[in-house]
C-alpha cells in the first residue's frame, strides 16, 4: 500500500561513505504521526529502479542509534551473486507491505554529493562501473537518486569512425581474437554436454588453471576421497593446466571441455580464467577450495577498481560454495568472491589435515634438520614475505632493504635465518659467502608449512602464511615497509595494524631492534587463533566431503541458506509499480476485489 502522501515519516540521508565495494548510508528517520510505531515492526530500505520499479537489492541494516539507521549496500552483490544492475535508483522506506517514505538528501550531503561518487575501473581500465548521486530535478524537496552505470571506453575523435573501418584485416582479426576462440570452445562444451549428460551425477572434477599439478586443498580432498573408497561410487577426474600463465592447444581445450561437461561437481583452488567467459550448465556445482587462509591483502571483488580486478561477470559468479577456517572470517572470502556470507562454509582448510597430524610433524621435523643442519641447536627465524609486482611474470622482492650484515650480528649464537621467498620470486636471495653459516635460501623446499615446525620467529608482511603458522603459537614480526603503496595497489580487506598477530615494523632498523629486545607482541597470536579457527583438527577434508559432496550440510547452514533464499524471494515478489507496494502473488486477489 502506498502511504507516501500521508507523510507519516521522513527519511533523510545524512551521510554517504565508502568502504571498498560497500556503500554505507546513514539515514535519519523522523516519525511525524504518532499512530506509526516503527519499534513494533522494523523498517526495510529497498533500492528501487525509478524507471522499471524493480527492486534488485535491499539495504542491510548494521545499526540504529537515535533514529539514525546505518545501512550497507554491496554494489558487487545484490544478494544473488551479481552486481546491482545499471539504473537510476531511489530508496523506498517500507514497513511490511506499506511504503512510508522516499529517502531525501540532507543539505550537507547535497553539498558534497560529487565527493561521494565512485568509479570502479575493470577490464584493463577499459570499462567502468560508476556510482553517482543526484537530487531529482523539479521537486520541492531533495529526493535521493543514485545512478549506477556500467560503461566502456568510447572514441574521443571527431568524426567518429566505426571499428570495422579501422581494421586492416577484419576477417583475420576475428579469427585471431579470443572472441572467435571462445565461441568455438563454447560450442565444443555444449556438444559434450549433450553427449555426457547421463554421466554427470556421480562425476567430480578437481581442477586448477594455475599449475600443472594438483596440490594444496584439491590434493587433500581428492586423496581423502580415495582413502575412503569413494572412487567406487564416483568418477573422479583431474585437470591441471597452467592456462593462466600460457596459452593452451586445441587438444588441451577439447579434453577440458569433455571433463567439465560430464562433471556434477567442480572443485577449484584458485581463479580459473576460462570460467570467466564459459558458463557451465546449471546442474554443475562449482566449489571454491581457496588455496590461502586469511591474510590481509585484497583479491577478487574486494579490490574492485584496482588493476587486475575481475569483471562484473567472472568465474567467481559461478560458485555454489566456498570454504573458510571459521565463521568469523567467512565474510572476507564472500567479499572476494562476490557471494553471500552464508555460502562460505567453515570447514577448515583441507591441506592442513596432514599439517596437524602428530606423526607427520615428527617425520618432517627430522627430515628438515637433516636437510638443513645449520638449524640444529639454534632458534630459527623464517623470513617469508609475499612478492611485489603485478603478477607471476614480474614478481620480485627488494632485497636491498635487507641489511644482511646487521641481521647476521643480531643472530649471534642464538639464531639462524631461513629465507623462503614467494614461489613467484625467481631471483635468489643474495647471501654472501661469509653469512652462509647462519643464512640459508630455502626456495627449493616444497612446502613452507613444514618449515613452521622448526620456526621460532616468522618474519612476513601481508602474506596469508600467518594462517597456518599461528597454530604453532610462536611469535611473528610484520615488516611493512611499503604499507601505503601496497594498500593502494592491492588493498587491505581489514585494518592492518589491528589485525596483524604480532608487532608491525616499518624499517629494517625497527625489525632488528624488535629481535634484539624480543618485542614481538606475541599475545596477539592466541587472539588470532581463537578468531580464525572453528576447528583445530585433521578433519577438514572429511567435512568438505560430507557437507559438499554427500550433501550432509549442518542444520544451521541449511537454515541460513533457506533464510537468504526466502529473503531474496520475498524482495523479488514485491511490486513497486504505480507507487503501490504489493506482493505479486496477491495481485489476483486484488484484481478480483476490484
Backbone torsions as a table, in degrees:
resi	resn	phi	psi	omega
1	UNK	NA	134.7	179.3
2	UNK	-88.1	113.3	177.7
3	UNK	-118.6	24.2	-178.6
4	UNK	-60.5	-41.8	-176.1
5	UNK	-63.2	-20.3	-179.0
6	UNK	-80.3	-13.7	178.8
7	UNK	49.3	48.3	-178.6
8	UNK	-67.2	-36.0	176.3
9	UNK	-136.1	162.4	173.0
10	UNK	-122.4	131.1	179.7
11	UNK	-119.0	118.1	-173.8
12	UNK	-122.5	125.5	176.3
13	UNK	-74.3	115.1	-176.7
14	UNK	-94.6	-22.7	-179.5
15	UNK	-163.1	150.6	174.9
16	UNK	-130.4	124.4	179.3
17	UNK	-131.7	158.9	179.6
18	UNK	-123.0	139.9	172.5
19	UNK	-131.3	93.2	-173.6
20	UNK	55.9	-112.0	-178.1
21	UNK	-94.2	2.8	-177.7
22	UNK	-99.3	126.2	172.9
23	UNK	-96.5	126.3	178.6
24	UNK	-105.3	126.3	178.7
25	UNK	-114.6	136.9	175.9
26	UNK	-116.8	108.9	-172.0
27	UNK	-117.1	121.4	178.7
28	UNK	-89.7	126.4	179.9
29	UNK	-109.6	120.8	175.5
30	UNK	-109.8	129.3	178.9
31	UNK	-89.1	121.5	-177.6
32	UNK	-98.9	-11.0	-176.6
33	UNK	-133.9	124.4	-175.3
34	UNK	-67.8	-11.0	177.2
35	UNK	-75.9	-14.4	-179.8
36	UNK	-90.3	122.5	179.1
37	UNK	-116.0	99.3	-177.1
38	UNK	-83.5	-4.3	175.8
39	UNK	-87.2	-23.6	-178.0
40	UNK	-75.7	-41.2	177.8
41	UNK	-132.5	122.3	-173.5
42	UNK	-64.3	155.4	176.2
43	UNK	-85.0	150.1	174.8
44	UNK	-123.2	142.5	-177.0
45	UNK	-118.0	111.7	-174.8
46	UNK	-109.3	140.3	173.9
47	UNK	-87.9	119.8	-173.6
48	UNK	-125.5	129.1	177.7
49	UNK	-69.7	127.2	-175.4
50	UNK	-72.3	-18.6	-179.7
51	UNK	-92.7	-47.6	-174.7
52	UNK	-98.3	-14.8	-176.2
53	UNK	63.6	19.2	174.7
54	UNK	-81.5	153.2	-178.4
55	UNK	-118.3	95.2	-176.2
56	UNK	-82.0	-14.3	-175.8
57	UNK	-159.3	155.7	172.3
58	UNK	-116.9	141.7	177.8
59	UNK	-75.1	137.6	179.6
60	UNK	-87.9	128.6	179.7
61	UNK	-81.8	122.9	178.9
62	UNK	-94.4	-41.3	-175.4
63	UNK	-164.2	162.6	172.1
64	UNK	-143.6	126.3	179.7
65	UNK	-139.3	127.4	178.1
66	UNK	51.9	40.7	177.0
67	UNK	80.4	2.6	178.7
68	UNK	-102.9	118.9	-179.8
69	UNK	-91.9	124.4	174.6
70	UNK	-93.8	113.1	-177.1
71	UNK	-115.5	155.1	178.6
72	UNK	-133.3	142.3	179.0
73	UNK	-136.5	123.1	177.2
74	UNK	-91.6	110.3	-174.9
75	UNK	-70.7	-17.3	178.8
76	UNK	-91.0	-5.9	179.9
77	UNK	-146.9	106.5	179.9
78	UNK	-72.8	-8.7	-172.6
79	UNK	118.2	-9.8	-180.0
80	UNK	-127.6	33.0	175.7
81	UNK	59.1	45.9	177.6
82	UNK	-152.9	151.3	175.3
83	UNK	-63.1	151.4	173.0
84	UNK	-65.8	128.7	-173.9
85	UNK	-63.5	159.5	174.1
86	UNK	-59.6	141.7	179.3
87	UNK	167.4	170.7	174.8
88	UNK	-106.0	118.4	-168.4
89	UNK	-116.8	148.7	167.4
90	UNK	-117.1	168.4	176.1
91	UNK	-115.2	118.0	178.6
92	UNK	-96.5	130.8	177.8
93	UNK	-99.2	120.6	-173.2
94	UNK	-125.1	152.9	170.9
95	UNK	-127.6	107.5	-171.6
96	UNK	64.6	-124.1	179.2
97	UNK	-105.0	23.0	177.7
98	UNK	-110.0	129.1	173.8
99	UNK	-85.3	117.6	-177.4
100	UNK	-99.2	-28.3	-176.8
101	UNK	-163.9	151.7	163.9
102	UNK	-97.4	138.4	-179.3
103	UNK	-68.6	140.8	173.5
104	UNK	-112.1	171.8	177.2
105	UNK	-108.7	141.9	172.7
106	UNK	-74.4	159.2	178.6
107	UNK	-60.5	-34.5	-179.0
108	UNK	-65.7	-39.4	179.5
109	UNK	-71.0	-40.5	178.5
110	UNK	-58.2	-38.8	-177.9
111	UNK	-65.4	-25.7	-177.9
112	UNK	-118.7	24.2	-173.0
113	UNK	-60.7	-34.5	179.5
114	UNK	-67.2	-33.1	179.8
115	UNK	-68.6	-23.9	-177.5
116	UNK	-82.3	-13.1	-177.3
117	UNK	-71.2	154.7	179.2
118	UNK	-138.7	141.8	173.6
119	UNK	-120.5	122.6	178.9
120	UNK	-106.7	104.3	-179.8
121	UNK	-81.0	142.9	177.3
122	UNK	-150.8	-178.3	-180.0
123	UNK	53.5	53.7	178.9
124	UNK	65.0	28.5	-179.0
125	UNK	65.4	19.7	177.1
126	UNK	-92.0	-13.2	-179.3
127	UNK	-133.0	162.1	-177.4
128	UNK	-146.5	143.1	170.0
129	UNK	-112.3	115.4	-173.4
130	UNK	-113.2	146.2	175.0
131	UNK	-125.2	112.9	179.3
132	UNK	-125.8	159.8	-175.6
133	UNK	-126.2	150.2	-178.6
134	UNK	-154.4	175.2	174.7
135	UNK	-116.9	133.4	-178.9
136	UNK	-57.9	127.0	-177.6
137	UNK	-76.0	147.7	175.5
138	UNK	84.1	-0.5	-179.6
139	UNK	-93.2	153.6	-179.9
140	UNK	-72.7	-35.8	177.7
141	UNK	-97.2	-154.4	-177.5
142	UNK	-123.7	71.1	-178.2
143	UNK	-62.1	134.6	-179.4
144	UNK	-71.3	134.2	172.5
145	UNK	-133.3	136.6	172.1
146	UNK	-125.4	125.6	-179.4
147	UNK	-107.2	116.2	174.3
148	UNK	-105.8	131.9	-175.7
149	UNK	-148.9	130.6	171.8
150	UNK	-98.8	124.9	-174.0
151	UNK	-140.0	163.3	-179.9
152	UNK	-121.6	167.6	178.9
153	UNK	-65.8	137.6	178.8
154	UNK	-122.8	160.3	179.8
155	UNK	-71.9	141.5	177.5
156	UNK	-105.8	7.4	-178.9
157	UNK	-80.8	155.3	175.0
158	UNK	-133.8	127.8	-5.5
159	UNK	-76.8	156.2	179.0
160	UNK	-72.5	142.9	177.4
161	UNK	-113.7	149.1	179.9
162	UNK	-68.5	155.2	179.4
163	UNK	-60.6	-37.9	-175.5
164	UNK	-65.4	-33.7	179.2
165	UNK	-68.7	-25.9	-180.0
166	UNK	-81.8	-10.1	-178.7
167	UNK	-83.7	140.2	177.1
168	UNK	-87.3	-43.2	179.5
169	UNK	-129.8	78.4	-175.0
170	UNK	-58.4	-37.9	-178.4
171	UNK	-69.3	-44.0	179.1
172	UNK	-64.9	-40.4	179.2
173	UNK	-60.9	-42.9	179.8
174	UNK	-62.8	-41.3	-179.8
175	UNK	-65.0	-36.9	-174.7
176	UNK	-87.2	-16.0	-178.5
177	UNK	-75.8	158.1	177.1
178	UNK	-66.8	-20.7	178.2
179	UNK	-58.2	-48.1	179.2
180	UNK	-65.3	-43.2	-178.1
181	UNK	-67.2	-40.0	179.9
182	UNK	-63.1	-40.2	179.3
183	UNK	-63.7	-38.9	177.8
184	UNK	-63.7	-43.8	179.4
185	UNK	-63.3	-39.7	178.8
186	UNK	-61.2	-41.7	179.3
187	UNK	-64.4	-41.4	178.3
188	UNK	-61.3	-44.0	179.2
189	UNK	-61.2	-45.9	-179.7
190	UNK	-63.2	-37.2	177.6
191	UNK	-62.1	-47.9	-179.4
192	UNK	-66.8	-30.6	177.5
193	UNK	-60.8	-38.3	178.4
194	UNK	-69.4	-42.8	-177.3
195	UNK	-67.9	-38.7	-170.6
196	UNK	-102.7	13.1	-173.3
197	UNK	-55.1	-39.1	-176.3
198	UNK	-74.6	-13.5	-175.8
199	UNK	-95.6	0.4	-167.1
200	UNK	-73.8	-37.0	-167.6
201	UNK	-56.4	-46.4	-173.2
202	UNK	-113.5	30.5	178.0
203	UNK	-112.0	130.7	-178.7
204	UNK	-123.6	131.6	-179.6
205	UNK	-113.0	125.7	171.4
206	UNK	-99.1	116.8	-166.2
207	UNK	-132.5	135.1	169.8
208	UNK	-136.6	139.6	174.8
209	UNK	-108.2	9.6	-176.2
210	UNK	-104.6	-13.7	-173.4
211	UNK	-154.3	162.0	178.3
212	UNK	-94.2	13.4	175.3
213	UNK	-141.6	148.3	176.9
214	UNK	-81.1	125.3	-176.7
215	UNK	-145.3	-173.1	172.8
216	UNK	54.4	-135.1	-175.6
217	UNK	-63.5	-34.5	178.8
218	UNK	-60.4	-46.6	-178.7
219	UNK	-66.2	-41.7	-178.2
220	UNK	-61.4	-44.7	-178.1
221	UNK	-70.9	-44.2	-179.3
222	UNK	-65.5	-40.0	176.9
223	UNK	-61.9	-40.6	-178.8
224	UNK	-68.5	-35.9	176.4
225	UNK	-62.2	-40.5	178.5
226	UNK	-67.1	-40.7	178.2
227	UNK	-60.8	-34.1	-179.5
228	UNK	-85.0	3.2	177.9
229	UNK	71.5	22.7	-176.1
230	UNK	-76.6	-8.7	176.3
231	UNK	-69.9	-10.6	175.6
232	UNK	-75.4	-31.5	-177.7
233	UNK	-103.5	-18.1	-177.3
234	UNK	-125.8	142.8	172.2
235	UNK	-87.9	106.6	-174.3
236	UNK	-97.8	119.7	-178.1
237	UNK	-114.4	159.1	179.2
238	UNK	-134.2	142.5	173.0
239	UNK	-141.1	115.4	179.9
240	UNK	-127.4	108.2	179.6
241	UNK	-132.2	147.9	173.9
242	UNK	-94.0	46.6	-173.6
243	UNK	-67.8	-24.1	178.5
244	UNK	-72.8	-15.8	-177.6
245	UNK	-104.5	-34.8	-178.4
246	UNK	-148.1	157.8	-177.7
247	UNK	-65.5	157.6	-178.5
248	UNK	-120.0	149.5	-178.7
249	UNK	-80.3	173.4	-177.7
250	UNK	-58.9	-44.3	-178.3
251	UNK	-60.1	-42.1	-179.5
252	UNK	-61.7	-41.4	-179.7
253	UNK	-68.0	-40.2	179.2
254	UNK	-62.8	-43.7	179.4
255	UNK	-61.9	-44.6	-179.0
256	UNK	-65.1	-42.9	-179.3
257	UNK	-63.4	-36.1	177.1
258	UNK	-63.0	-45.2	-179.5
259	UNK	-67.5	-42.7	-179.9
260	UNK	-63.2	-40.1	-174.9
261	UNK	-66.6	-27.5	-177.0
262	UNK	-99.1	2.8	-174.1
263	UNK	-97.6	127.0	175.1
264	UNK	-82.4	-29.2	176.7
265	UNK	-129.3	132.9	174.9
266	UNK	-120.0	117.6	175.8
267	UNK	-96.0	128.7	173.5
268	UNK	-116.4	161.3	171.6
269	UNK	-129.1	16.0	178.6
270	UNK	-171.6	-178.8	177.0
271	UNK	-65.8	136.0	176.3
272	UNK	-114.4	100.6	-174.2
273	UNK	-54.4	-35.4	-177.5
274	UNK	-65.1	-24.7	179.1
275	UNK	-83.6	0.5	170.7
276	UNK	-69.0	-29.4	-175.4
277	UNK	-124.7	-11.3	177.1
278	UNK	-100.3	109.8	179.6
279	UNK	-84.7	118.6	178.5
280	UNK	-77.3	158.8	-178.8
281	UNK	-66.5	156.6	-174.8
282	UNK	-64.9	-21.4	179.7
283	UNK	-89.1	12.3	174.2
284	UNK	-105.0	125.9	179.6
285	UNK	-101.0	121.2	179.6
286	UNK	-103.0	126.3	-176.8
287	UNK	-122.7	126.3	-177.0
288	UNK	-95.2	111.1	174.5
289	UNK	-98.3	67.5	-171.7
290	UNK	-48.9	135.6	-172.2
291	UNK	-71.1	-23.3	-175.2
292	UNK	-103.2	157.8	174.0
293	UNK	-81.7	-123.8	-179.9
294	UNK	-126.7	103.9	173.8
295	UNK	-99.7	-141.8	-178.7
296	UNK	-116.2	-34.1	-170.1
297	UNK	-69.2	142.8	-179.4
298	UNK	-81.2	155.2	173.3
299	UNK	-152.8	173.9	179.1
300	UNK	55.6	-136.5	-176.5
301	UNK	-75.5	-13.5	176.9
302	UNK	-70.6	-15.3	175.5
303	UNK	-118.4	33.4	179.2
304	UNK	-61.4	136.1	-177.1
305	UNK	99.8	-14.9	176.9
306	UNK	-94.1	160.9	178.8
307	UNK	-59.2	131.7	178.2
308	UNK	88.9	3.9	179.3
309	UNK	-74.9	160.9	-178.1
310	UNK	-74.6	162.4	171.9
311	UNK	-76.2	164.9	177.1
312	UNK	-55.0	-37.5	174.4
313	UNK	-105.9	118.1	-175.1
314	UNK	-149.8	-179.9	177.1
315	UNK	-52.1	-40.9	-176.2
316	UNK	-58.4	-28.5	-176.8
317	UNK	-69.0	-11.8	-177.0
318	UNK	-95.8	-1.0	-177.2
319	UNK	-73.7	135.1	170.3
320	UNK	-86.0	-39.5	179.6
321	UNK	-147.2	160.6	168.5
322	UNK	-135.4	175.3	-178.8
323	UNK	-126.5	159.5	177.9
324	UNK	-151.2	173.4	-178.7
325	UNK	-81.0	-26.7	-179.4
326	UNK	-156.8	163.6	176.6
327	UNK	-66.7	-28.5	-178.8
328	UNK	-63.1	-28.4	-176.3
329	UNK	-110.3	7.0	-179.6
330	UNK	-58.3	-35.1	-176.5
331	UNK	-67.9	-24.1	174.8
332	UNK	-62.4	-43.5	-176.9
333	UNK	-76.1	-38.5	179.4
334	UNK	-64.3	-34.1	175.9
335	UNK	-64.4	-43.1	179.6
336	UNK	-61.3	-41.4	-173.7
337	UNK	-93.5	-2.9	179.2
338	UNK	65.5	38.9	-178.1
339	UNK	-130.3	176.9	-178.3
340	UNK	-79.4	147.4	179.6
341	UNK	-53.8	-37.4	-174.9
342	UNK	-67.0	-16.3	179.3
343	UNK	-87.4	-5.1	177.4
344	UNK	-100.9	113.2	-172.0
345	UNK	-99.6	135.3	-176.6
346	UNK	-84.1	68.4	178.4
347	UNK	-81.2	-22.9	-166.2
348	UNK	90.9	170.9	-177.5
349	UNK	-93.1	115.1	-177.9
350	UNK	-55.3	-35.4	-178.5
351	UNK	-64.6	-15.1	-178.8
352	UNK	-87.8	-5.4	178.1
353	UNK	-58.5	-49.9	179.3
354	UNK	-65.9	-40.8	-179.2
355	UNK	-57.4	-33.3	-175.7
356	UNK	-93.6	0.7	177.7
357	UNK	-79.7	127.2	-176.5
358	UNK	-60.3	-42.7	-178.8
359	UNK	-63.9	-41.0	178.8
360	UNK	-64.7	-42.1	-179.5
361	UNK	-61.5	-44.5	-179.3
362	UNK	-62.6	-42.4	-179.3
363	UNK	-65.3	-47.0	-177.1
364	UNK	-68.6	-36.1	178.6
365	UNK	-60.1	-44.4	178.6
366	UNK	-62.8	-41.6	179.5
367	UNK	-64.1	-39.1	-178.5
368	UNK	-67.5	-43.5	179.0
369	UNK	-63.9	-33.5	177.7
370	UNK	-70.4	-37.5	-179.2
371	UNK	-74.6	-35.5	-177.3
372	UNK	-125.3	78.0	-175.8
373	UNK	-63.3	-19.6	179.1
374	UNK	-63.7	-16.7	-178.0
375	UNK	-83.0	-17.1	-176.9
376	UNK	-64.8	129.2	177.3
377	UNK	75.7	7.7	-179.2
378	UNK	-122.6	158.0	167.7
379	UNK	-82.1	140.2	-173.9
380	UNK	-108.4	126.2	170.4
381	UNK	-100.8	126.1	177.0
382	UNK	-105.7	115.0	178.9
383	UNK	-95.7	105.3	-170.9
384	UNK	-140.1	74.8	178.2
385	UNK	-86.4	170.5	173.4
386	UNK	-83.1	176.7	-177.5
387	UNK	-86.4	163.9	167.2
388	UNK	-111.9	158.9	-175.0
389	UNK	109.6	171.5	-174.4
390	UNK	-82.6	-35.3	-172.1
391	UNK	-157.0	-169.5	-176.0
392	UNK	-63.8	-31.3	-175.7
393	UNK	-70.7	-37.1	-176.0
394	UNK	-115.7	20.1	-178.1
395	UNK	-65.4	141.4	179.6
396	UNK	-156.1	172.9	169.5
397	UNK	-137.4	135.5	-177.3
398	UNK	-77.3	85.1	-176.3
399	UNK	-62.6	-20.5	-178.6
400	UNK	-65.0	-15.4	178.1
401	UNK	-77.4	-16.7	-177.5
402	UNK	-87.8	120.5	174.6
403	UNK	-89.4	90.5	-174.2
404	UNK	-62.3	-36.5	-177.9
405	UNK	-65.7	-47.0	179.4
406	UNK	-66.1	-39.1	178.4
407	UNK	-63.4	-39.2	178.5
408	UNK	-60.8	-43.0	-179.6
409	UNK	-67.4	-39.5	179.8
410	UNK	-63.5	-32.7	-179.0
411	UNK	-61.7	-38.6	-179.1
412	UNK	52.2	-138.4	177.7
413	UNK	-95.0	2.6	-173.1
414	UNK	-93.9	-42.5	-169.9
415	UNK	-116.1	155.1	160.8
416	UNK	-127.2	158.4	-176.0
417	UNK	-122.6	125.4	171.8
418	UNK	-103.2	129.7	178.4
419	UNK	-103.0	115.4	178.5
420	UNK	-121.9	94.2	-178.2
421	UNK	-79.6	162.9	177.4
422	UNK	-57.3	141.3	-177.5
423	UNK	-55.8	-23.8	179.6
424	UNK	-77.4	-16.4	179.4
425	UNK	-85.0	107.0	-174.3
426	UNK	-88.3	-21.9	-179.8
427	UNK	-72.6	129.9	-178.8
428	UNK	-68.3	154.0	175.7
429	UNK	-69.2	126.6	-176.0
430	UNK	-78.8	77.7	-179.2
431	UNK	-91.2	117.3	178.3
432	UNK	-67.9	153.8	-175.8
433	UNK	-57.6	-35.2	-175.9
434	UNK	-70.4	-12.8	-179.1
435	UNK	-102.9	0.1	-169.3
436	UNK	-74.2	-8.0	175.3
437	UNK	-79.3	-13.9	179.8
438	UNK	-125.9	-16.4	-178.9
439	UNK	-115.0	142.0	178.5
440	UNK	-147.5	129.1	173.0
441	UNK	-85.6	117.2	-176.5
442	UNK	-110.9	37.0	-179.3
443	UNK	-59.1	-28.8	-177.1
444	UNK	-82.2	-4.6	178.7
445	UNK	-76.6	126.5	-167.6
446	UNK	-69.7	-37.3	-170.8
447	UNK	-126.1	109.7	-178.5
448	UNK	-62.2	-31.2	-179.3
449	UNK	-57.2	-38.0	-179.7
450	UNK	-63.7	-32.6	179.4
451	UNK	-67.1	-22.3	-178.9
452	UNK	-64.3	-24.9	-178.5
453	UNK	-60.8	-31.9	-177.2
454	UNK	-107.5	3.8	-175.6
455	UNK	-86.9	130.3	177.8
456	UNK	-100.2	-22.8	178.2
457	UNK	-147.8	124.3	176.4
458	UNK	-100.2	127.5	172.8
459	UNK	-110.2	118.7	-179.3
460	UNK	-142.8	-161.7	180.0
461	UNK	-142.0	-80.6	-177.9
462	UNK	-120.7	13.3	-174.5
463	UNK	-74.4	151.7	176.6
464	UNK	-83.1	2.0	179.4
465	UNK	-65.4	-13.9	176.7
466	UNK	-64.0	-23.3	-177.6
467	UNK	-60.5	-54.7	-179.9
468	UNK	-70.3	-42.2	-174.6
469	UNK	-64.4	-30.3	-177.3
470	UNK	-57.1	-28.4	-178.6
471	UNK	-71.7	-12.5	173.8
472	UNK	-78.3	-12.6	178.7
473	UNK	59.7	29.2	177.8
474	UNK	-106.5	160.5	-172.7
475	UNK	-72.3	161.1	178.4
476	UNK	-136.1	150.9	170.3
477	UNK	-123.5	143.0	-177.5
478	UNK	-118.0	108.4	-178.0
479	UNK	-91.9	91.6	-172.8
480	UNK	-107.9	61.5	-176.8
481	UNK	-65.0	-23.8	-176.2
482	UNK	-122.8	38.5	-174.3
483	UNK	-58.2	-41.9	-177.6
484	UNK	-65.8	-47.9	179.6
485	UNK	-64.6	-42.0	-178.7
486	UNK	-66.2	-38.3	178.5
487	UNK	-62.8	-37.3	-179.4
488	UNK	-72.0	-43.5	-174.4
489	UNK	-78.9	-39.8	-177.5
490	UNK	-107.4	-36.7	-179.2
491	UNK	83.7	150.5	174.7
492	UNK	-113.2	141.7	177.9
493	UNK	-97.8	10.6	172.6
494	UNK	-163.9	158.0	-178.0
495	UNK	-57.7	125.6	-171.1
496	UNK	-66.3	-56.8	-175.8
497	UNK	-62.2	-36.1	-178.9
498	UNK	-70.5	-28.4	-172.5
499	UNK	-98.5	-19.3	-177.9
500	UNK	-65.6	124.6	-179.0
501	UNK	-82.7	53.9	-179.3
502	UNK	171.6	-176.8	-178.0
503	UNK	-76.9	136.3	176.7
504	UNK	-101.0	128.8	176.5
505	UNK	-124.5	155.6	-172.6
506	UNK	-119.5	-10.5	175.8
507	UNK	-131.4	160.3	-179.4
508	UNK	-69.3	-29.8	175.6
509	UNK	-63.3	-41.2	176.9
510	UNK	-64.1	-36.1	178.2
511	UNK	-63.4	-46.6	-179.7
512	UNK	-63.7	-40.0	-179.6
513	UNK	-63.7	-41.3	179.8
514	UNK	-62.6	-38.4	178.8
515	UNK	-67.3	-45.2	-179.7
516	UNK	-59.1	-45.1	-174.9
517	UNK	-89.7	-0.2	-177.0
518	UNK	50.8	45.2	-180.0
519	UNK	-98.9	88.0	-172.9
520	UNK	-112.7	-8.9	-175.8
521	UNK	51.3	47.6	-171.7
522	UNK	-73.0	-7.0	175.6
523	UNK	-64.8	-19.1	-179.8
524	UNK	-73.0	-18.6	-175.7
525	UNK	-65.0	-47.3	-178.2
526	UNK	-64.6	-36.7	176.8
527	UNK	-60.9	-41.3	179.6
528	UNK	-63.7	-45.3	-179.3
529	UNK	-61.8	-45.6	-178.8
530	UNK	-60.4	-34.8	-176.3
531	UNK	-81.5	-32.8	-168.9
532	UNK	-99.4	-8.5	-175.7
533	UNK	-128.0	119.3	170.1
534	UNK	-85.3	-27.9	178.8
535	UNK	-131.9	135.2	170.6
536	UNK	-121.9	81.5	-176.8
537	UNK	-154.3	-172.2	179.9
538	UNK	-110.4	37.3	-176.0
539	UNK	-113.8	12.1	-176.5
540	UNK	-63.4	-41.9	180.0
541	UNK	-61.8	-40.9	178.2
542	UNK	-64.9	-37.5	178.0
543	UNK	-65.9	-40.6	176.8
544	UNK	-60.3	-44.8	-179.0
545	UNK	-66.2	-49.2	-176.2
546	UNK	-66.1	-42.5	-175.9
547	UNK	-78.2	-44.5	-167.7
548	UNK	-104.4	-22.0	175.4
549	UNK	-95.2	-51.4	-178.4
550	UNK	-83.2	-13.8	175.1
551	UNK	79.8	17.4	-179.5
552	UNK	-92.1	67.2	-178.2
553	UNK	-69.1	144.6	174.6
554	UNK	-59.0	150.9	-174.9
555	UNK	-60.9	-37.5	-179.2
556	UNK	-66.8	-33.2	176.7
557	UNK	-68.3	-43.7	177.9
558	UNK	-58.1	-44.1	-179.1
559	UNK	-66.0	-40.9	179.1
560	UNK	-62.9	-44.4	179.9
561	UNK	-64.9	-39.3	179.0
562	UNK	-65.9	-38.4	179.8
563	UNK	-64.6	-44.7	179.9
564	UNK	-63.4	-42.2	178.5
565	UNK	-62.2	-41.9	-179.7
566	UNK	-64.4	-39.6	178.9
567	UNK	-64.2	-43.4	179.0
568	UNK	-66.1	-42.5	179.4
569	UNK	-62.8	-41.2	180.0
570	UNK	-64.2	-46.8	-179.6
571	UNK	-59.4	-42.7	-179.1
572	UNK	-70.2	-21.0	-179.4
573	UNK	-82.7	-10.6	-179.1
574	UNK	-76.5	140.5	-178.4
575	UNK	-120.5	112.2	-178.4
576	UNK	-98.3	7.0	-176.4
577	UNK	-63.6	147.4	178.4
578	UNK	58.6	22.9	177.5
579	UNK	74.0	7.3	-178.7
580	UNK	-111.7	125.1	-179.1
581	UNK	-92.0	116.8	-178.8
582	UNK	-137.6	158.2	169.6
583	UNK	-84.4	129.7	-176.0
584	UNK	-57.0	-34.6	-177.6
585	UNK	-70.2	-15.1	179.6
586	UNK	-91.7	-3.9	-175.8
587	UNK	-59.2	-41.4	-178.2
588	UNK	-60.5	-42.2	-179.9
589	UNK	-65.3	-40.9	-179.0
590	UNK	-65.8	-40.7	179.4
591	UNK	-65.4	-38.4	178.1
592	UNK	-63.4	-38.3	-179.1
593	UNK	-65.7	-36.0	178.5
594	UNK	-67.3	NA	NA
